[in-house]
Amino acid sequence: MINEYAVEPAAVNNWQNFRYIMDQVGVEHGRLISRFPAKWARMVIEACGANSLLRDIERLKIMEKLKNLERKMVKSNRSYDPSKKWLTNAEEQHQSTPFHAIVVEANKNNAAYAAAIDEIDDSHPLWAAEKAKIVPRKAYDLALCARMLLNISREILIIDPHFRSYEPRFRSTISHMLAYAFEEKQPARVEIHVETKGQDQEWWRNSCQVDLSPFIPEGLNIAVFRWQAKSGGDKLHARYVMTEHGCIDYNYGLDEGENEGQTTNVAILPRSLYDQRWRDYQIETAVFDIVDKINVFGKKEN
């Protein structure tokens, strides 16, 4: 659902192109720029320096925006040979670990995987973003929708009011999501948020520890929150994978379906809705009453 784009630094060496790309990327748009290579931002500055038509004020604006790219980029994890041109590197890496597409200054070879910067818009097949889709209610398919979001995030909230760690239909999906959450880094915060069903606290604590700890790296932990609706307040209903970068909404739930044919709608939540839902599940601004919070400690060998 969230696509990774390699962007040639020379393609964004002017304010018009740079601003368009920056305005069109981010989790809410279903697009992220690949940090390819790690010094990509520096290469953009160098490309701007080579553009004699770029005004000083525009160069300064580009440099300022480059300081705040965290929400718009994804770590590449691809090798880069500095002795070769950026485009040569990108084309070689695309053969082994494909980007969704490569945005270039000019698509001189008419490569099917490349799009020229002055040709892309929402109607271009390589730039069009799939912000909502129907997926099978299978653990792998459900989790895969959130993989890139989980990879890039440090604060992760998995929300399903009906989640029960002791039920395989929930545990299977969560096991994949936790694997993606810890795949690239050690997040600062991983939480599961559920609605209380009145279970005994000690039993609930032991159940979560037994069922979830095998999927959490040893030495790390996650938190499980139980909430209940306030009197006259909103009910817990929505199912989300939410992070500091954005949110994916699972219409039916995070649990696997009962048969092969069951599906659910999965969609990227618009930024305007995300801001409110993020506040709903923060201790200081929660719209529900907290019942308890338990920490689950990992047992998965690194």
N, C-alpha and C positions, 0 to 999 in steps of 0.2 A: 504493500500500500504506500510505502514511503520509498521513493526511488533515489538512487545515488547517481549524481552527474559529475563527470570530470569536466572542468571548465578551463579552457586554455587561457592563461594569463593575458595573452595578447588580445583576446576577444573582449576583455573588459578593461581596456586601457584608456577608455574615455568615459565621461560622466553619464552619458545617455545609456550606454550598454551596461555599465556597472550598476547603475540605479535600477534598471529593469530587472536584472538578475537578482539583486538583493531583495527587491520587492516581491519576487515570485518564488523565493525559496524559504524553507522553514517547514516544520512538521505540519502546520495547519494547511500548507499548500501541497503537501505530499511530495516535496522535493527537497533534497539536501545536496550541498556541494561536497564533493570528495576532497578531503585534505590531501591532495596528491600533487606534489609531495608534501612533506611536513612543512616546508617553507613556502607553501603556495601563496600566502599573503605577501611575503617579501617579493616573490616573483611578479605579483601584480603591481607592486610599487615600482619595480624595475621596468616593467612594461610601460607604465605610465610615464616614467622618466624618459623613455625613448620616443614618446609621442609629443612632438614639438607643437602640436595644435592644442594640447590640453592646457587650459588656463590654470594659473597657480591656485585660485580659489577652488577650482574643481578637484585639483590634485589633493588639496588639504581635506576636502570633504570625503574623498575616497579613503585617504589614510585614516581619518577619524572613524569611519564606518568599519574599516578592517580590524579595529581594536575590539569590536563587539560581534564576533562571528560565531560564538559558541552555539547559539541556537540554530544556526544555519548550515553547520558543517558536520561531516561524519569522518571519523578516522579511516584512512584508506587501507592500511595493512598490506600495501603493495610495494614491491621494490622499485627503486628509481635510480637510473644511471645518469649522473650529472654530466657525463661526457656526451650524452645524446640530447637532442632537442626534446622539449616537453611533449610535443605531439607524437614523436616517435616512441617515447616512453609510454604514453597513454595508449597508443595503438597496440603496442606489444603486450601491455598488461591486460588490455581488453580481451585478448585472445585466450588468456588463461583464467582470469578472474574478471568477468565482464562488468562494466558499468552499465547502468540503464541506457546511457547515451553519452557521447562526448560533444560538448558545445565548443565549436571552433570559430576562429576568426573568419575562415573561408573553407568550405568543403570542396577543395580542389579536385579530389579523387572521387567525389560523389559516393563516399562510403555510406553504406546503409545504416551504420550505427552512429553517424555523426550528423550534427545539425549546425548550420551556420547561424551565428548570433543574430544577424539581421533578418532571419527567416522564421525564427521561433515565436510562437504565440500559443494560446490555449488550444488552437485547432491543429497545431503541428503534432503528428502522431508520436514523435519522440518526446514531446514536451507536455502533452496532455496528461493530466494527473487523475488517477483513479482514487477519488477520496472516499468512495463507498463501494462495497461489493458484497455479493452473496458468497459465503464460504460454507463448506461442509462442517458439521458440528463434530469434528474429529480433533483430538488434542493437538496434533502437529499443525493442522491447518489453522486452528484458532490462534495458537501461539506464534506461528510464523508471521501473521499480520502485524504483530507487535515487535518482531525481532529487532529491527533497526532502531526503533524508539527505545527499547530496553538496552541496546548496545551503547547508545550515546548518553544515557542518563545516569545521574548520580542520586536522584531522589525519585523513588519508584513506589507508587501506590497501586496495588491490585485490588479492585473493589468488586465484590459480588456478595450481596446480602445473604444469599443462600449457600455460600461456600461451606463445605464440610470436608475437613482434611481426611476423614476416615472413609470417604466414599471415593472409589477409584475414578469415577467419571469426572470429579473435580481434581483429584490429586494428579491425574495424568497430564492435564493441561498445565497445571501450576508447575509441575516438574520441568516441563519444557521452558516455561517463562522464567523460572529461576535460573535455569542453565543460561539463557540469553542475558539475564540481568548481570550475571557474574562472568560472562564470557570474555569481556574486554577489559574489565577493571574491577575494583572493589567499590561498589556504591556506598555512599555515605548513609543511605537510608533505604531500606526495603520494607514495605508494610503490606499486610493483607487486611482489608476492612470488611467486616461481615455484620449482619444483624443478629442480635442475640435471640436464641430460641429457648432460653431458660435452662441451658445445660449447667450442671454443677461445675463450678470454676476449676476445681482440682482435676476433675475428669477431662474437662476441655483442655486444660494446660497439658496434661499427659498425652492426650490424643494428638494434639498439634506437634508436640515434641517428637513423638514416635513416628508420626506420618510424614513430617516435613524435614526433619533434620538430615535425612540421607541426601537431600537435594541442595543443601547449603554447605559451602566450603567450610572445612574445619577451621576454627578460630574466628568465624564470622557469625552473625546472627541476624534474624529478621524479627519484626514485631507483628503481632496479630491483635487487632483492635476489635472489640465487640461494641456495637452501638444499639441504641433503641430510640424510636421516634419520641420527640418531645410532645407533650400534651397539646393537641391542636396544631402540631407542626407537620412538616413534610415527612413522608414515609421513605424508608430506604428501598430503592427499587432498581436504579440504574446499575449497569455493569460496565466498569471502565478499567483500562490500563492507563494510568495517568502519571506523568512525570513533570519535572520542571520545564520541559520543552514542549509539551502538548499532551493530547489525550486521544485515545481510541475507544470508541463506544461499541460495545457488544450488545446487540438488541436482545437476543434471547438469553445469553448467559455464557459463562466460561466453562461450563460442564459439557462433556461429550453427550451427543444425542443417543437415544435408545435404539435407533436403527440406522442403516446405511444412508437412507434418503433424506435425513433431516439436515436442514441448513439454518443459517442465521445471517442477518444483515450485520456488517461490520463497517463502521464509518469513522473518519477523522472528525473530531469535534471542532466546530468553528472556534476561533480564539475568543470571541465574545462570550460564548457559553463556557468555555474552559475556565476562564478566570473565576467565574462564580463557583463552579463545581470544585475547583481546587480549594477554594476557601471553605467549602462545605465539610471537608475532611481534614482540616487543620485544627489542632486542639484549641487554639486561641479563637477561632472563628466558626467552629463547627455548628451546624444547624441541628445536630442530633445530641442526645445525652450519651456520654461514654459509660459503658458498663465495666469494662476492664481492658487492660493491655497486658499481653504476655510476651516474653522474649523466647524465641526458639533458637537454640544454639546448634550450629552446623556440625555434622559428623562426616561429611564427604571429604575424602582425601584429595588434597590439591594435586 
